[in-house]
């Protein structure tokens, strides 16, 4: 169970690396425009905002990776709850599907982290 919890936390980190790449590098191209349903004009007008959002996702991915690598349950819980809250906020304010793409994987990982046996210290 502990290994599976760690793997799921890494999956959440990889998702955030993907989000960062989309927002920082692919936003104005055909992939970014399709994924985010943007016109070329809107994509160009919001590219700096998207890149800023992307760096936050990349930093979050770093924190999640640190939490997974360290094996510290408190860090895993903190970063996964952060992702869930961000996903719920994004679903409420931007696009409802963010709930399934961002928050749900983190919620599943959090469930497995909470069910896993804590490491003996």
Secondary structure, DSSP 8 states (H G I E B T S, - for coil): -HHHHHHHHHHHHHHHHHHHHHHHTSTTSHHHHHHTT--HHHHHHHHHHHHHHHHHHHHHHHHHHHHHHH--HHHHHHHHHHHHHHHHHHHHHT-TTHIIIIIHHHHHHHHHHHHS-----
